[in-house]
Amino acid sequence: MATRPSKAVLDYQVRQAVRKEVEKQTERIKLECEKAIAQNYHRLWVIALRDEFGFGKDRLKRALEKVIELSNDLSDKRFNFDDIADVIKDETGLEV
């Protein structure tokens, strides 16, 4: 006859399962928030390019694709935001 796990063991297992689920949901929510922030930021610069410089659909699409490419490079650690700021300052004199 198999013995039942003690209440302490069951409590520990439940706590571990809950902790794992909380971590999983926290990561999911974090990713959703990051995606929403990025999407809203993209909307800001897209409308700025359209309003200020008259960019149409094709140029806006190319610009958005370039930003996504650069974002992927950032994620892959090919460079960081400080590197970008340095290049912009060196090449244009603009500090961002």
RACOR-V848910 format. One record per backbone hydrogen bond with DSSP energy under -0.5 kcal/mol. CO is the residue of the C=O (numbers start at 1). NH is the residue of the N-H. If there is no record, write none. Layout:
co=CO nh=NH
co=CO nh=NH
//
This chain:
co=6 nh=10
co=7 nh=11
co=8 nh=12
co=9 nh=13
co=10 nh=14
co=11 nh=15
co=12 nh=16
co=13 nh=17
co=14 nh=18
co=15 nh=19
co=16 nh=20
co=17 nh=21
co=18 nh=22
co=19 nh=23
co=20 nh=24
co=21 nh=25
co=22 nh=26
co=23 nh=27
co=24 nh=28
co=25 nh=29
co=26 nh=30
co=27 nh=31
co=28 nh=32
co=29 nh=33
co=30 nh=34
co=31 nh=35
co=32 nh=36
co=33 nh=37
co=34 nh=38
co=35 nh=39
co=36 nh=40
co=37 nh=41
co=38 nh=42
co=39 nh=43
co=40 nh=44
co=41 nh=45
co=42 nh=46
co=43 nh=47
co=44 nh=48
co=45 nh=49
co=46 nh=50
co=47 nh=51
co=48 nh=52
co=48 nh=53
co=49 nh=53
co=49 nh=55
co=50 nh=54
co=56 nh=60
co=57 nh=61
co=58 nh=62
co=59 nh=63
co=60 nh=64
co=61 nh=65
co=62 nh=66
co=63 nh=67
co=64 nh=68
co=65 nh=69
co=66 nh=70
co=67 nh=71
co=68 nh=72
co=69 nh=73
co=70 nh=74
co=71 nh=75
co=72 nh=76
co=73 nh=78
co=73 nh=79
co=74 nh=77
co=80 nh=84
co=81 nh=85
co=82 nh=86
co=83 nh=87
co=84 nh=88
co=85 nh=89
co=86 nh=90
co=87 nh=91
co=88 nh=92
co=88 nh=93
co=88 nh=94
co=89 nh=93
co=94 nh=96
//
